[in-house]
């Protein structure tokens, strides 16, 4: 009887192991992504040249590091060619960025078995991703991927990894609502701007570790089809999160509350890329957004020099709506539009995910603070726009602590950016976050260069906006120490928890982190004391 039982038991175990083996084999099979067919591979033979100290070139394309700390890159050509040139010019940054991304994911998900499972799950989830990416962008991504690291083959091929990274933003906030993204954007024009021209500002509060934001690239693209455009990006990424084209059409993205999706679709950044490359006005931008299926909900703030206004395109996986403040709220003086992380159009205002987002996130509070700042500042200017993007106070100037997600400035921004679409000017922040100098570029001048032979600065020095003096204060130094100690506590290091509170006493997360630390150390009474202080 005992032998019969064990034989049956082993058979059951064998069947289970076989089923799991077949499951993983199936997941590996369906998650395999084949590269696009390229008819002309001659770009693969191109080699970058050191044209001048610190300046790399391939044909007319070039790459350099500005004395501002920003990297600058100009690329041109057909999709595979410009992707290959992009990767070859910025090869070191393509590899570094994947290192930083992988390191942060390992911190967030320390379990190797769960990471292994996640690899197959994401592969299965994104199995149809290539069907939702245009041939043009697949070719460009394939070109960039040739310069990716050889150290991550256990995750996937170079092409499949770089392609999948373009949907990382979407997967993160859709599946786990990780709030890696909590952006703020706004625009003014007409009677709301001092010289009546349009001004659009935004904070891109996308945080995947501090290292991820170190090597920002200001990219200028002259594609073989569509309009010339600029965007702020990073190594290996061809999508757009903040960009403007030669027609003065701007696009920025703000994450919204999403339900759990059933499968992949077009990544948000590639929808924004298509808009900035192929739309010259708001009507054309809406048409592009309308035809692309997405698997997360997103707001696209689109400004247009031709239309002399800005609107918010609100898109869910199932439908699309337009929030036009001139139509929705005619009581507003002049022209202005505000956008945080909830939908504003009548169609989506009372949707279940949007109601949950308004009630349970910092989006509405941040919107209220943004509204206050615009009202108190009077007619808007570029300097005032930057001042707003740097604001770290709460409603009515309340001290809510530094780094609070209720603030416009959460001290996590990958970058902040300001556009003047009619003048084709753009200002981009330098470290730390949006508190450093804002560097100005004139798109007309940059695209008129037609190559670069000598390494030189291309920004408009007389239009740069100086760094915020707050970064030189003792309060800011204490905040930097707080961030370092908080990260150390979260990583399991040794800290003095009470110092976290002392360094940032008005931020609720100081108490949460200290309490969690005491709890992990089995000092149960300490968290109770901290809670009572709250």
C-alpha positions as a printed Julia matrix, in Angstrom:
534×3 Matrix{Float64}:
   0.0    0.0     0.0
   2.81   2.37    0.91
   4.73   1.64   -2.31
   1.59   2.18   -4.4
   0.98   5.52   -2.69
   4.51   6.74   -3.35
   4.37   5.63   -6.99
   1.16   7.62   -7.46
   2.62  10.56   -5.58
   5.72  10.58   -7.79
   3.55  10.35  -10.91
   1.54  13.38   -9.75
   4.75  15.32   -9.05
   6.09  14.29  -12.44
   2.93  15.51  -14.17
   3.08  18.83  -12.3
   6.74  19.33  -13.22
   5.96  18.46  -16.84
   3.05  20.89  -16.93
   5.17  23.7   -15.5
   7.91  22.86  -17.97
   5.44  23.03  -20.84
   4.03  26.28  -19.46
   7.45  27.95  -19.36
   8.3   26.53  -22.78
   5.06  28.01  -24.11
   5.73  31.38  -22.45
   9.25  31.43  -23.89
   7.86  30.59  -27.33
   5.07  33.18  -27.41
   7.3   35.87  -25.91
   9.93  35.5   -28.63
  10.07  38.7   -30.65
  11.61  38.55  -34.09
  13.38  41.65  -35.41
  11.9   43.53  -38.37
  13.05  42.83  -41.9
  15.61  45.42  -43.01
  16.3   45.64  -46.74
  19.3   47.95  -46.45
  21.75  47.06  -43.66
  24.56  49.3   -44.89
  24.16  51.58  -41.85
  25.51  48.74  -39.71
  28.95  49.39  -41.24
  29.03  53.02  -40.13
  31.56  53.96  -37.49
  31.52  57.03  -35.28
  34.4   59.46  -35.64
  36.04  61.7   -33.05
  35.71  64.92  -35.04
  36.93  67.11  -32.18
  37.65  66.66  -28.49
  34.33  65.57  -26.95
  32.48  65.55  -30.31
  31.48  62.32  -32.06
  30.05  62.3   -35.58
  28.61  59.92  -38.17
  27.96  61.71  -41.46
  25.95  64.84  -40.51
  24.8   63.37  -37.19
  26.65  64.26  -34.01
  26.81  63.7   -30.25
  28.43  65.74  -27.47
  28.18  66.67  -23.79
  27.37  70.28  -23.01
  29.08  72.16  -20.2
  25.57  72.34  -18.69
  25.75  68.61  -17.98
  23.18  67.74  -20.65
  24.1   65.46  -23.54
  23.1   66.71  -27.0
  22.51  64.61  -30.09
  21.43  65.28  -33.65
  20.41  62.36  -35.9
  18.96  62.19  -39.39
  18.04  59.68  -42.05
  15.75  56.71  -42.68
  14.43  54.69  -39.7
  17.05  51.93  -39.43
  19.85  54.3   -40.35
  19.01  56.95  -37.76
  18.39  54.28  -35.1
  21.76  52.69  -35.81
  23.48  56.09  -35.76
  21.69  56.96  -32.51
  22.95  53.77  -30.87
  26.51  54.08  -32.15
  26.85  57.72  -31.13
  25.48  57.17  -27.62
  26.55  53.55  -27.11
  27.95  54.08  -23.61
  24.71  55.73  -22.44
  22.56  52.98  -23.99
  24.43  50.43  -21.91
  24.53  52.54  -18.75
  20.8   53.19  -18.88
  20.01  49.48  -19.01
  22.39  48.93  -16.07
  20.6   51.62  -14.04
  17.15  50.31  -14.97
  18.07  46.72  -14.12
  19.66  47.75  -10.82
  16.54  49.61   -9.72
  14.21  46.77  -10.72
  16.35  44.39   -8.65
  15.98  46.75   -5.66
  12.23  46.99   -6.09
  11.83  43.22   -6.64
  14.67  41.5    -4.74
  13.28  37.97   -5.25
  15.15  36.25   -8.08
  12.42  33.63   -8.51
   9.78  36.36   -8.84
  11.97  38.26  -11.29
  12.35  35.07  -13.32
   8.59  34.62  -13.34
   8.1   38.3   -14.17
  10.38  37.96  -17.18
   8.11  35.31  -18.68
   4.94  37.09  -17.64
   5.97  40.35  -19.3
   7.12  38.38  -22.33
   3.69  36.76  -22.53
   1.89  40.02  -21.79
   3.84  41.83  -24.53
   3.68  38.95  -27.01
   1.66  41.07  -29.44
   3.63  44.28  -28.85
   5.22  44.29  -32.34
   1.75  44.31  -33.92
   1.06  47.65  -32.26
   4.33  49.37  -33.17
   4.73  50.85  -36.65
   7.33  49.36  -38.99
   9.18  52.68  -38.91
   9.68  52.61  -35.16
  10.47  48.89  -35.06
  13.26  49.51  -37.57
  14.56  52.49  -35.61
  14.49  50.55  -32.32
  16.24  47.62  -34.01
  18.97  49.98  -35.17
  19.47  51.37  -31.64
  19.44  47.88  -30.13
  22.58  46.88  -32.02
  24.5   48.98  -29.48
  22.83  47.46  -26.39
  24.75  45.52  -23.74
  25.74  41.87  -24.16
  25.24  41.33  -20.42
  21.47  40.82  -20.31
  20.91  37.95  -22.74
  19.22  36.03  -19.9
  16.4   38.58  -20.15
  16.1   38.47  -23.92
  17.69  39.49  -27.19
  18.94  43.04  -27.57
  16.02  43.95  -29.83
  13.32  42.39  -27.64
  14.72  44.12  -24.55
  14.93  47.59  -26.06
  11.47  47.21  -27.6
   9.98  46.06  -24.3
  11.64  48.9   -22.36
   9.46  51.29  -24.35
   6.41  49.86  -22.56
   7.99  49.86  -19.06
   6.22  53.11  -18.13
   2.86  51.63  -19.17
   3.3   48.27  -17.43
   4.49  49.89  -14.21
   1.57  52.21  -13.65
  -1.07  49.86  -15.11
  -0.28  46.59  -13.36
   0.91  47.83  -10.0
   0.02  51.54   -9.97
   3.58  52.03   -8.77
   3.3   55.81   -9.27
   6.66  55.99  -10.96
   5.0   58.8   -12.85
   3.15  61.72  -11.22
   3.66  64.61  -13.61
   2.42  68.2   -13.67
   1.98  70.3   -16.82
   0.28  73.55  -17.82
   0.13  76.16  -20.54
  -0.85  79.82  -20.98
  -1.48  81.98  -24.03
  -3.36  85.06  -25.15
  -4.39  87.29  -22.24
  -2.83  84.9   -19.72
   0.73  85.37  -21.02
   2.68  88.6   -20.68
   3.51  88.89  -24.39
   0.39  86.88  -25.46
   2.48  84.05  -26.93
   2.08  80.48  -25.74
   4.17  79.11  -22.87
   3.99  75.46  -21.83
   5.77  73.97  -18.82
   5.96  70.5   -17.34
   7.71  68.36  -14.73
   8.38  64.8   -15.85
   8.26  63.11  -12.46
   9.41  59.69  -13.6
  11.67  58.06  -11.01
  13.54  54.78  -11.5
  16.41  55.6    -9.18
  18.61  58.69   -9.13
  21.14  57.18  -11.53
  18.51  56.81  -14.25
  18.19  60.62  -14.51
  21.92  61.32  -14.6
  22.48  61.16  -18.35
  19.71  63.15  -20.01
  19.92  63.54  -23.77
  18.49  66.52  -25.64
  17.84  64.9   -29.0
  17.21  66.73  -32.27
  15.79  64.47  -34.99
  15.58  65.13  -38.72
  13.62  62.1   -39.96
  13.31  61.08  -43.6
   9.51  61.52  -43.28
   7.54  63.89  -41.08
   8.67  67.01  -39.25
  11.94  67.77  -37.53
  11.55  67.65  -33.75
  13.36  67.7   -30.41
  12.76  65.7   -27.26
  14.35  65.0   -23.89
  15.28  61.33  -23.73
  17.84  58.8   -22.5
  20.09  56.15  -24.01
  18.24  53.5   -26.04
  14.86  55.28  -25.98
  13.23  56.63  -29.17
   9.84  57.43  -27.63
   8.8   60.95  -26.66
   7.72  62.1   -23.2
   8.38  65.84  -23.78
   8.86  67.17  -27.29
   8.28  69.94  -29.85
   8.5   69.91  -33.64
   9.45  72.53  -36.22
   5.79  73.57  -36.59
   5.57  74.55  -32.94
   3.51  71.49  -31.99
   4.34  70.28  -28.46
   3.36  67.12  -26.63
   3.85  66.01  -23.02
   2.35  62.99  -21.26
   0.7   62.61  -17.83
  -0.23  59.19  -16.44
  -3.83  58.58  -15.38
  -5.48  55.84  -13.34
  -5.65  52.59  -15.32
  -7.48  49.34  -14.86
  -5.52  46.1   -15.16
  -5.05  45.54  -18.91
  -5.57  42.23  -20.7
  -2.71  42.63  -23.14
  -0.21  44.97  -24.69
  -0.87  47.72  -27.2
   1.03  50.78  -28.43
   3.29  52.26  -25.74
   2.28  55.79  -24.74
   5.71  57.22  -25.59
   5.46  55.95  -29.17
   2.02  57.54  -29.59
   3.52  60.82  -28.38
   6.47  60.29  -30.75
   4.14  59.83  -33.7
   2.22  62.98  -32.77
   5.31  65.17  -32.55
   6.76  63.71  -35.76
   3.64  63.81  -37.93
   1.18  66.39  -36.55
   1.36  70.11  -37.29
  -1.82  71.09  -35.41
  -4.22  69.85  -32.75
  -6.62  68.25  -35.23
  -3.86  66.05  -36.65
  -2.61  65.18  -33.16
  -6.09  64.01  -32.16
  -6.36  61.9   -35.32
  -3.09  60.11  -34.53
  -4.08  59.47  -30.9
  -7.48  58.22  -32.06
  -6.1   55.54  -34.38
  -3.64  54.0   -31.89
  -4.81  51.48  -29.3
  -3.18  51.88  -25.87
  -3.37  49.58  -22.85
  -3.16  52.33  -20.22
  -4.95  55.63  -19.63
  -2.98  58.78  -20.36
  -3.33  62.53  -20.8
  -1.49  64.18  -23.68
  -1.13  67.93  -23.25
  -0.75  69.2   -26.82
   0.14  72.8   -27.61
   0.0   74.22  -31.12
   1.55  77.41  -32.46
  -0.74  77.19  -35.51
  -3.89  76.94  -33.35
  -2.47  79.3   -30.69
  -3.86  77.17  -27.88
  -3.37  73.92  -25.99
  -5.75  71.07  -25.17
  -5.54  67.8   -23.27
  -6.18  64.61  -25.22
  -7.48  62.12  -22.65
  -7.19  58.54  -23.85
  -8.14  55.22  -22.27
  -7.75  51.74  -23.79
 -11.35  52.02  -25.01
 -12.07  55.63  -25.86
 -10.83  59.2   -26.25
 -12.01  62.59  -25.08
 -10.76  66.16  -25.49
 -10.49  68.62  -22.63
 -10.46  72.1   -24.15
 -10.58  74.68  -21.33
 -11.83  77.38  -23.7
 -14.91  75.26  -24.36
 -15.28  73.5   -21.02
 -14.63  76.52  -18.8
 -15.24  79.78  -20.73
 -15.12  81.68  -17.42
 -11.3   81.35  -17.43
  -9.6   84.61  -18.31
  -7.21  84.53  -21.23
  -6.11  81.07  -22.23
  -4.72  78.44  -19.9
  -4.79  74.69  -19.38
  -3.68  72.65  -16.36
  -3.0   68.93  -16.15
  -1.94  66.63  -13.32
  -2.91  62.94  -13.09
  -6.67  62.84  -13.34
  -9.01  63.34  -16.29
 -10.98  66.59  -16.6
 -13.33  66.1   -19.56
 -17.04  65.6   -18.97
 -16.87  62.15  -20.58
 -14.34  60.76  -18.1
 -14.84  62.91  -14.99
 -17.16  60.45  -13.24
 -15.63  57.23  -14.55
 -14.8   54.76  -11.78
 -10.99  54.83  -12.23
 -10.99  58.64  -12.39
 -13.13  59.01   -9.28
 -10.76  56.67   -7.45
  -7.77  58.65   -8.7
  -9.25  61.97   -7.57
 -10.16  60.62   -4.14
  -7.08  58.53   -3.36
  -4.12  60.27   -4.98
  -2.33  63.61   -4.7
  -3.45  64.69   -8.17
  -6.33  66.99   -7.15
  -4.32  68.64   -4.38
  -1.46  69.31   -6.8
  -3.95  70.71   -9.31
  -5.3   73.09   -6.64
  -1.8   74.28   -5.81
  -1.01  74.78   -9.49
  -4.2   76.82   -9.89
  -3.23  79.01   -6.93
   0.25  79.68   -8.3
  -1.05  80.69  -11.72
  -3.65  83.01  -10.17
  -1.16  84.68   -7.84
   1.59  85.12  -10.46
  -0.39  87.32  -12.85
   0.52  87.35  -16.53
   2.78  84.41  -17.22
   6.4   84.45  -18.43
   9.08  81.8   -18.93
  10.69  82.76  -15.61
   7.35  82.52  -13.77
   6.67  79.16  -15.41
   9.99  77.84  -14.13
   9.27  79.28  -10.66
   6.01  77.3   -10.61
   7.73  74.09  -11.7
  10.17  74.57   -8.82
   7.49  75.22   -6.15
   7.64  72.73   -3.26
   4.98  74.2    -0.96
   1.43  73.03   -0.37
  -1.88  74.85   -0.82
  -1.74  78.33    0.74
   2.06  77.99    0.96
   1.74  75.3     3.63
   4.96  73.56    4.63
   4.22  69.94    3.7
   7.84  68.81    3.81
  10.29  68.42    0.95
   9.63  65.59   -1.5
   5.88  65.43   -0.9
   3.92  64.09   -3.9
   1.3   66.77   -3.25
   3.77  69.44   -4.34
   4.33  70.56   -7.92
   8.04  69.95   -7.29
   8.42  66.52   -5.71
  12.23  66.49   -6.06
  12.13  63.37   -8.25
  11.83  64.92  -11.74
  13.78  63.26  -14.51
  13.54  66.66  -16.19
  11.47  69.82  -16.36
  10.9   71.64  -19.64
   9.39  74.9   -20.89
   8.31  75.54  -24.49
   7.63  78.73  -26.43
   6.04  77.15  -29.52
   5.63  80.31  -31.64
   9.32  81.17  -31.13
  10.52  77.54  -31.37
  12.42  77.96  -28.12
  12.76  75.36  -25.39
  14.28  75.47  -21.88
  15.49  72.24  -20.24
  16.4   71.78  -16.59
  19.78  70.66  -15.34
  20.58  68.88  -12.07
  19.55  68.81   -9.33
  16.08  67.95  -10.64
  14.42  71.19  -11.85
  16.4   73.35   -9.43
  19.51  73.72  -11.59
  20.02  76.03  -14.54
  17.44  75.92  -17.36
  19.25  75.81  -20.7
  17.63  77.41  -23.76
  17.73  76.04  -27.32
  16.45  77.71  -30.47
  15.22  74.96  -32.83
  15.62  77.15  -35.91
  19.32  77.59  -35.17
  19.98  73.98  -34.19
  18.39  72.51  -37.32
  20.2   75.06  -39.49
  23.59  73.68  -38.38
  23.56  70.85  -40.95
  26.22  68.92  -39.11
  28.96  69.89  -36.66
  32.72  69.77  -37.21
  33.97  71.64  -34.14
  32.83  71.02  -30.59
  30.94  74.09  -29.35
  27.95  75.06  -27.26
  24.67  75.43  -29.14
  22.41  76.78  -26.4
  21.32  80.43  -26.17
  23.49  81.58  -23.27
  21.78  84.95  -22.87
  18.39  83.24  -22.46
  19.41  80.61  -19.91
  17.62  80.79  -16.53
  19.92  80.54  -13.52
  19.71  77.86  -10.84
  17.36  78.32   -7.86
  19.24  79.75   -4.87
  17.4   77.3    -2.58
  19.92  74.57   -3.48
  22.61  76.49   -1.58
  20.66  76.65    1.7
  21.1   74.51    4.84
  17.49  73.31    4.45
  18.29  71.81    1.06
  21.44  70.16    2.41
  19.36  68.57    5.19
  16.93  67.29    2.57
  19.76  65.7     0.59
  20.9   63.98    3.79
  17.31  62.88    4.47
  17.04  61.26    1.03
  20.34  59.45    1.52
  19.33  58.18    4.97
  15.84  57.18    3.81
  17.29  55.13    0.96
  19.78  53.55    3.35
  16.95  52.61    5.72
  14.9   51.13    2.87
  17.92  49.11    1.72
  18.38  47.61    5.19
  21.33  49.73    6.26
  21.99  51.22    9.67
  20.49  54.66   10.33
  19.28  56.71   13.27
  15.51  56.79   12.58
  14.88  59.91   14.65
  17.29  61.77   12.36
  14.93  61.1     9.44
  12.21  63.04   11.25
  14.59  65.81   12.29
  15.88  66.29    8.75
  12.41  66.64    7.18
   9.92  67.1    10.04
   6.88  68.25    8.05
   6.92  65.38    5.55
   4.66  62.49    6.57
   6.95  59.96    4.88
   9.72  60.8     7.35
   7.59  59.24   10.1
   6.51  56.32    7.93
  10.11  55.44    7.08
  11.24  55.79   10.69
   8.33  53.67   11.91
   8.99  50.97    9.32
  12.65  50.91   10.3
  11.84  50.48   14.0
   9.29  47.79   13.18
  11.82  45.81   11.14
  14.26  46.09   14.03
  11.52  44.77   16.37
  11.37  48.03   18.34
   7.6   47.81   18.46
   7.04  50.68   20.92
   8.84  53.23   18.77
   6.37  53.1    15.83
   3.52  53.69   18.29
   5.23  56.83   19.56
   5.75  58.03   16.0
   2.09  57.4    15.11
   1.0   59.44   18.13
   3.22  62.3    16.92
   1.41  62.19   13.58
